[in-house]
């Protein structure tokens, strides 16, 4: 699921391209300009330098139709941190469904 930086609600579930999985260190992401041309804040650098990530491409096309008309509140997901709104969170399907708002 992806959500907009200006909203804690999302109904956008995407399928991951299984063949695209790549392992990256946080330093790899920072050095490869994964975050764009702008230099990320020092706090972001500090966080990313300590972790490793699996990065996937999204399947081509629109969002998945598996969960049509469902809206989730990402703030209800375990591990959500309002100071790090864009960091990845891994949750079970049960935890995801517990965050449904409509």
C-alpha positions as CSV (number, residue, x, y, z in Angstrom):
1,X,0.0,0.0,0.0
2,X,1.2,3.5,-0.7
3,X,-0.3,6.7,0.8
4,X,0.0,10.3,0.0
5,X,2.3,12.4,2.2
6,X,-0.6,14.7,2.9
7,X,-3.1,12.1,4.1
8,X,-3.1,9.2,6.5
9,X,-5.8,7.5,4.5
10,X,-5.2,5.2,1.5
11,X,-7.0,2.8,-0.7
12,X,-4.1,2.3,-3.1
13,X,-2.8,-1.3,-3.0
14,X,-0.3,-2.2,-5.7
15,X,1.1,-5.5,-6.8
16,X,4.9,-5.9,-6.5
17,X,6.9,-7.2,-9.4
18,X,8.4,-10.3,-7.8
19,X,11.2,-10.4,-10.4
20,X,12.4,-6.9,-9.5
21,X,13.4,-7.5,-5.9
22,X,16.8,-6.0,-5.2
23,X,18.7,-5.8,-1.9
24,X,20.1,-2.4,-1.1
25,X,22.0,-1.0,1.9
26,X,20.8,2.4,3.1
27,X,24.1,3.9,1.8
28,X,23.4,2.4,-1.6
29,X,20.0,4.2,-1.6
30,X,21.5,7.5,-0.6
31,X,24.4,7.2,-3.0
32,X,22.2,6.2,-5.9
33,X,19.9,9.3,-5.5
34,X,17.0,7.0,-4.7
35,X,15.4,10.0,-2.9
36,X,15.9,12.3,-5.9
37,X,18.4,15.0,-6.5
38,X,17.8,16.8,-3.2
39,X,20.1,15.8,-0.3
40,X,17.9,14.1,2.4
41,X,17.9,15.6,5.9
42,X,20.7,14.4,8.2
43,X,18.1,12.6,10.4
44,X,17.0,10.6,7.3
45,X,20.6,9.8,6.4
46,X,21.3,8.6,9.9
47,X,18.3,6.3,9.8
48,X,19.0,4.9,6.3
49,X,22.7,4.3,7.0
50,X,21.8,1.8,9.7
51,X,19.4,-0.4,7.7
52,X,19.1,-2.5,4.6
53,X,16.1,-2.7,2.3
54,X,14.5,-4.8,-0.4
55,X,13.3,-2.6,-3.2
56,X,10.6,-3.7,-5.6
57,X,9.2,-2.3,-8.8
58,X,5.4,-2.0,-8.9
59,X,3.5,-4.1,-11.5
60,X,2.6,-2.0,-14.5
61,X,-1.0,-0.7,-14.6
62,X,-3.4,0.6,-12.0
63,X,-3.8,-0.3,-8.4
64,X,-4.8,-3.8,-7.5
65,X,-8.6,-4.6,-7.7
66,X,-8.3,-7.2,-4.9
67,X,-9.4,-4.6,-2.3
68,X,-11.6,-2.3,-4.3
69,X,-13.6,0.3,-2.3
70,X,-11.6,-0.2,0.9
71,X,-9.9,2.6,2.7
72,X,-7.2,2.2,5.3
73,X,-6.0,4.6,8.0
74,X,-2.2,4.0,8.0
75,X,-1.9,5.6,11.5
76,X,-3.7,2.5,12.8
77,X,-1.0,0.2,11.5
78,X,1.5,-1.3,14.0
79,X,4.9,0.4,13.5
80,X,3.5,3.7,12.1
81,X,5.6,6.6,13.3
82,X,4.3,10.1,12.7
83,X,7.8,11.4,12.6
84,X,8.7,9.0,9.7
85,X,5.6,8.9,7.6
86,X,7.2,7.4,4.5
87,X,9.2,4.6,6.0
88,X,8.2,1.0,5.1
89,X,6.1,-1.0,7.5
90,X,5.5,-4.7,7.3
91,X,2.1,-5.9,8.6
92,X,0.1,-9.0,8.3
93,X,-3.2,-9.1,6.4
94,X,-5.0,-9.2,9.7
95,X,-3.3,-6.1,10.9
96,X,-4.0,-4.4,7.6
97,X,-7.7,-5.3,7.8
98,X,-7.9,-4.0,11.4
99,X,-7.0,-0.5,10.0
100,X,-10.0,-0.4,7.5
101,X,-12.1,2.7,7.9
102,X,-14.6,2.0,5.1
